[in-house]
Amino acid sequence: MPFSHSLMHNNFTKGDMNAVIKLLRMKKIFLTQSKYVQKFEKQWSKWLGIKYSVFVNSGSSANLLTMTILKILYGKGEIILPTLTWVSDINSVIQNDFKPVFVDINPKNLCMAEEEIIKKVNKNTLAVFMTHAQGFNGLTSKLISFLKKKNILLIEDVSESHGATFNKRKLGTFGKISNFSFYYAHHMSTIEGGMICTNDKKIYEVAKILRSHGMTRESNNPAFEKKMINKYPKLSSKFIFLYPAYNFRNNEVGGVIGLSQLKSLDKNNKRRKENFLCNIQKNEYGQLL
């Protein structure tokens, strides 16, 4: 179907650029991950309605860290995935030695078909990795109840659906972990960036550790740090690396842009919805945009 409008224009506003310029003009400038990253994480958590968020350098990194967390905290198993998703969802499962189990989509919402998920669940199923594609919700009350009864984790990829809701709750608040992307073409952008979101404090701490080389001190949990220092007395207390991890940190520029773009997210979502409904209405009369 031909469109008369592009999928995305440059969505960085003058306000975004001014926020970056203000940062760069500071006398004591600190551009690697610091206070603005933390501030963005807190503001994002408040907007979404969850307790903890971890800002990383891409949505793909968020996927990879999420699957690594599952491997560390829950062990082996099968991960149910949709046939329509971004490649990093699948790669993250394979890279962490989980078995991917694919489920076809419901053409009405482009997300995994509920009945197909239920059919594929077995004793080895660890998690369902749900992709909410192109702004649509893939959850149902029946599916949520089923997964809870079977003690199967729900992981949400909300990279394309910032602000979409189910039962008046935002997507990304239902799963054990949810992932967002702030890539150029998504609802908001930090140039490149992603977010890991959870209400689980242990997952939050492990995510921060894995984001930054596996260093214990990144957990910001004094009791846990003290425990590790006592466990490894021969190691430098500031450089205890618990896992073979990554450097997936974002930076202060991304944090500042994220804070600025977040202010317009609800307004931009409203405009996207209006465009979508306009497209449907025109197509009903046989017209093409």
N, C-alpha and C positions, 0 to 999 in steps of 0.2 A: 504494500500500500504506500503510495507516494505521500510525502508530507511537505507542506510549504514552509515549515519552520524546522530549524535545526534542533537536535536533541539537547544540546547544551551550548550556551554562550559562556564567555569569560565571567565567572560568577564571583570574582573578587571585587569588592566595592572600594570606593575611595576611603570609606571608614576603616576597612581592613588594612589598606596600605598605610593610612595614617597611624594606625596602632603599631604597625611594624616599624615605621620611621621613628615613632616615639621611643620604642624599645632600643633601636640602634643608636639613638642620640643620648642614651643614659650615660652618665659619667662612669659608673661602675657596671659595665656591661658583662653579663654572664649568659651565654647563648646555649650552652648544653642544658640538658634536662634539669629544671630547677623550679622556682616558685610559680611560674606561669603555667607550667605543665601541671603542677599540683592543683592550681586554682581551676584550670580547665577540667580536670578530672572531677573535682567537687561539683562544679557547675553542671557538668554533663550528668552526673549521678542524680542531682536534684531534678534536672529536666526530665530524665527518664523515669525516675521513681525507684531507684535501687540504692543500695548502701555503698558499693565500692566500684570504682572504675580505674583501669590501668591504660594509659595512653601509650601506644606503640607506633612504629614507623609505617605500618600499613595494615589493612584489613587481612591480608594474607598472613602477615606475622601474627595477628590476633588468632587466626585459625590454627596456625602451627603451635603456638603456645598453649592454646586451649586443649588440643589433643595431647600435647606433652604433659599437661597437668593431669589429664585423665589417666595417662599411663603411670604417672608417679603415684597418684592417690588411689586409683581403682584397679590397676593391673590390666590384664589382657582381655580381649573380647572382640565382638563384632560391632561395627558401627553402621547403622542404616542411613543411607544417603539417597538423595533424589537423582534422577537421570538428567534433570535440568538444574545446573548449579554452576558456580565458578570453579575453575580448575584447582584453586588452592584448598577448597574444602576437601576434595578427593586426595590431593597430594598430602595434606596434613595427616590424614588417616593412614595412608600407606607409609609415610615417613616415620610414623610412630609404631609401626608393626601391628596395627589393627587390621582386621579383615573388613574390607568394604562390602556392604550388601546393598545392592541398588534396587530402588523402588520407582515405578513409573509415576508420572504426575497426573493430577486432576486438571484437565484442560480449562476448567472454569476459573481456577485461581493460580495455575502454573506451579503449584506446590505439591508435595508428595500426597498421593491419594491415601486417605485415612485407612480404608479397608486393606489396601496393599501393604501398608506398614504393619497392621495387625497380623496379617498372614505371615510376614517374614520374621516376626519376633519368635525367638527360641531361647533356650537356656543359656546360650552364649552371647546373647545381645546385651551389650553394655550401655549403648546410648543410641538415640535417634538424633541425627544432625539435620535439623529442619532449616531449609532455605526459604525465607519469605521473599519470593521473587517479584521484582518490579512494583513494589508497593502493596502487594496483596498479602493477606493473612492466610497461613496454612494450618492454623490450629482449630480444633473443635473441642467442645467440652468432653465428648466421648473419648477422644484421643488422649487428652490430658488425664482423665480419670483412669484410662487403661494403663498408661505408662506409670502412673503413681501406684496402681495396684500391683503391677509387675516389678516395681522397684527398678525401672529403667530410666536412665538420665535423659533429660531433654536438653539439647544444645541448640541455640537459635543463631542462625546467620541472618542478621537484619541489615546487611550492607546496602540493600536497595530499598529499604522500607522504613526509614527513620520517621517515627511519629505515627505509623499505622497502628491500629488498635484491634483488640479482640475483647469483647465483654467490657468495654470502656477502660481497658488497661492497655498501655503501650506494649507493642511487641518488644521483646528483649527483657521483659520482667517475669516471664513464665518459666524460662529454662534455668537449669543449674548454672549455666554460663551462657552469655550472649555476646556476639561479636558484631561490631559496626565498622564500616569503612568510610573514610573521609577523602576518598579519591576525587579527582577533578570533576567527574561526571555525576557524582552522587548528590544527595540533597544538600549537603554542606561539605566544604572542603578545607583541609589544612595543608594544601599542596599534595602531600602524601600523608597518610596517617590512618590509624585504626584504634579501636577501643575494645577492651575486654571488660565485661560487666558481670557482677555477681553480688549475691547477698551473703555469700559464704566467706567468712574471714580467712580461713585457711587457704582457700583457693586464691583469694586476693593476695595474700602474702607470698605464696608460691609463684604467682604470676609476676610479681615485682622482682622476685629473685631471678626467675628465668629470663626476664627482660634484660637484666644487666649482668650477664656473664655467670650467673649462678651464685652471686655473692650473698652471703648470709645477712650482712648488714643492710641490704636493700629491703628486707622485710619490714624494717622499722618496728620490730617487736622486741623490746629489751629483754623480756623473759626468755624468748626463743633464742636470741643471740647469746645470752649468758649460758644457756644450756649447751649450745654448740661450742662455745669457747671452752667450757669445762670438758666437753667430750673430746675436743681436739686441742689439748693444752700446748702441743709443740708447734702449732700453727699461729701465724700472726693473727691477732683478733680481728683486724680490719680486712683480712684477705683470706677468709675461709670460703672456698668455692664448693658448694654442695652438689651441684649437678653439672654435667657437660652441656652448658646452656648457650645463650646467644647474646648479641648486642642488638636489641630491637628497640632501643630507646628513641623517643622523639626529642624535640628541642624546644627552646623558648619561642622561636619564631612560630612554629606550629601551634604552640599553646596560645599565643597571643591571637593568631588568626582564628583559632577555634573558638576562643571567647567572643571574638567579634562576630563571627558567622552564626554562632548559636543564638544571638539576639534576633536574627532574622529567620530562623528555621521555621517557626510556626507560620509566619506570614508566607514564606516561600512554599510551604506544604499546601497551604490554602490555595495558592495560585496554581500549583501543579494539579490539585484535585479539580479545580474549575476547568483547566485545560482538558483534562481527561474526560469530564462529563460533557464538555462541549463537543469533543471528538465523537463520543458515543451518540449524542443527539443528532449530529450532522450525518453520521453514517446511517441512522435509522431512516433518513430521507434520501438515501442513495447518493449523498454528497461526500466528496473527499476533501480533506483539509489541504 
